[in-house]
Amino acid sequence: MTHLDTNNAKNFYLEADEDAEEGHLYGSVIADSCGLNDIYPVDPHCGGRLDGYAFSPCGFSANAVIGTPAKSFTSDQNGNGHYFTVHVTPEPGYSYASFETNVPEDMFPGRSTGDIVSKVVKGFQPGRMCITKFISHKSKHLDSESESDFGRDSGFVENNETYAKHKRWNWYVDGYRRCEKVVYEFDGYDLVFASFVRND
């Protein structure tokens, strides 16, 4: 995400708040204000944790480990190792924010790809953005070492069974115009890339 909204970018400056200090404490305030706590359930009782860090005079970074709800997550019985990470550089002229996750779409009901994208966009309000998504081709007759498992924990992923069962995301983001969408096909997975520009 680039060309962050200038007013929203002020949330990532410490100098705007005289009482704020660099570190984890104010990082947790920023994480809450930009909605990171609402993207996925980060419940310490289920093994989840979100750690944000505010830099001086500006900038923000956060990492979250996601606890897996065993009953709702059907694609991977293991369910370990899911995360999201965020980095923000808010300075005008080269503002940037990134959001990366390997949480599969079927892990939390009601949190489809489109829902997650909407929550992230609302928190950072970029003028331009690119989205990359991996879709793995899991096959039951292949062993666990197969190339077909590559995409499972390697990015913003969903498997073909989930993709077919649920309504496919149409790569539409409210308030944005899609400039391009490209699908790369590989052995075992597809990589979908799309770029967007804000309508203003």
N, C-alpha and C positions, 0 to 999 in steps of 0.2 A: 504494500500500500504506500502510495506517495502523495504529495500535494495535500497534506493533512489540513483540514479546516483550521484556520488560524485561531479562532476563538476556542475551539475544542483543544487545540494543541497547548493552550495555556495550562491545562490540567497537569501537564508533564513538566512544568517549571517549578522549581523550589522557591525561586525568588518572589513568586507571586504570593507566597504565604510566609510571612516573617517568622512564624513559629515552627515551620517545617525544617527538618534536618535530614541530610543524606542518610540513607540506610533502609533497613527492613521495616521499621515502624511506619514511616510515611509511605513506603512502598505498598504496604497493605491498605492504606487509605486510598491510594491511587487505583489499586486493583479493584477495590470496591466501587469507586466512582465511575470507572470506565466499564463496569459490568462483567469483569472477568469471573467473579464468583457465581454468576448466573449462567455462564456458557455450558459448563458441565457441573454436576454435583461434586464438590470438593469436600467430602465429609471425612474428618480425621477418624471417626469411629469405624469407617469402612476402608481404611487404609489410604485415604486421599489427603493431599496437602497442597496448598498454594503458597509460594514464597515470592513476594515482590520486592523489588529494590529500586528506590528513587535515587537518582544521581544529582550531584550539584555541579553546575547551576540548573541543568535540565537533563532529561532522559529517564528512561524507565526500562526495567527488565523483569520478567516474571517466568517462573517455571512451576508447573503443577503436575503432581502425580495423581492419577485418577483411580479411585477405588472401584472395583468391578462389581456391579450387582449381578450375582450369579444366575438368578432366574430369568432376567431380562436379556442377558447376553447369550446369544445362541450360536454364534459362528466360531467361537474359540473357547473350548472348555477350560483352557488354561487361564486366560483373562488377565495375565500379569503384564506389566511393562507399558501401560498406556499413560500418555502424557499430553500436555500442550505447553508451548513456550512462546513468549511474546517479547519483542524488543521494539523500543520506540526512540527515535531521534526527532524531536519536534521543531528544530530550528527552521525558520522560513528560508525558502530557496532550495533546501534539500531535505525537507521533512520526510520521514520514513517510518513505517510500522510494519512488523511482520507477525503473523500468527501461524504456527505450525502445530499439527496434532497427528497422532496415529490412532485416534479413537474411531473405531468402525461405526458406521451409521446405525447398525442394529444394537449397539450397546445400551443406549438409553431411549426408550420409547418417547416419541414426541420431540426428539432432537434430530431431525433429518438434516441433510446437507444444507438445504435452503434455510432452515431455522438457525443453524450455527453461523452461516455466512451473514445473515441479517443481524444477529447479535454482535458479531465482530465489527461489522460495518458501522453499526450504531455507536459503538464504543470509540471508534477512531476516526470516522467520517473522512475517509480519503477522497481526494479528487480523482485519482486513478488507482487501479488495482489489478492484480493478476491472481488467478486462482489455478492451482494445480491439484488434480485429484487422481489417485490411483484406483483402478478397479481390477481386482485379481480374478483369475479364471481358475477357481478351485475345482478339482475334479475328484470324485470319491474313489476312483480306481487308481489314483496316483498316490505314492507314498509321501510321508511328511517331509522328505528331503527334496521333493520335486521343485522345479523352477516355478511351478504353478502357485506355490505358496508365497512367492516373492513379495507381492504387494501387500500382504495381510497386515504387517506392522511397519510399513515403510512410508507412511504418509497419510493423507486424508483419504481413507479407503472404504470400500464396501465390496462385498463379494457378489457374484452374479446372481445367486439365489435371492439375496436380499434385494438386489437391484430389480429383479423381476417381480418379486412379491409386492413391493411397495410402489407407490406412485413415483416415477422418476422425476428428479429435479430437472426443470426445464432451463437451467442456467440463466434465470431471470433474477435480477436484484433490483428491488424497488428503489427508484430514484437514480438508476444508472442505465447507461446504454452499453450493450455488449458490442465491442469492436471486432472481436475475432474469437473463434473457438476451433481448436485443432485437436484431433485425436491421433495419438501415436499407438500403434499396435505392436506389442512385443510378445515373446513366448511367455505365457503365463499371466500377463497383465496388460491392461491398457493404461495409458497416461493421457488425461484430458487436460488441456490448457485453455484458459479463456482470459481475455483482458476486458476491462470495463472503464468507462469514463462517467463521472457524475454529471447529471443533467442540471446545469446551472449556467 
